[in-house]
Amino acid sequence: ADPPKPLTPAETEFFEKRIRPVLTEHCAGCHSAGAEKAKKLKGGLYVDTRAGLLTGGDSGPAVVPGKPAEGTLLASLKYDGDLKMPPKGKLPD
């Protein structure tokens, strides 16, 4: 597979303002290198690196570039399917 192309400045800005804060606040506690150090890593998923999101965890890739419906991240955040994250309750749309 080809490596993902670099993000444009607009895509980077969108990620930093709208996506990273959600991942940091609601996901990284269980899905990050910090979670692994604390022995709290869940599902083998790391959301704190691009490689971690692309590789995914036990359920497959969290993100598939250009194909948002193929990754597990959006479906789980939307509570669409068996995997529902975060487990304490659905986030606002």
Secondary structure, 3 states (H helix, E strand, C coil): CCCCCCCCHHHHHHHHHHHHHHHHHHHCCCCCHHHHHCCCCCCCCCCCCHHHHHHCECCECCCCCCCCCCCHHHHHHCCCCCCCCCCCCCCCC
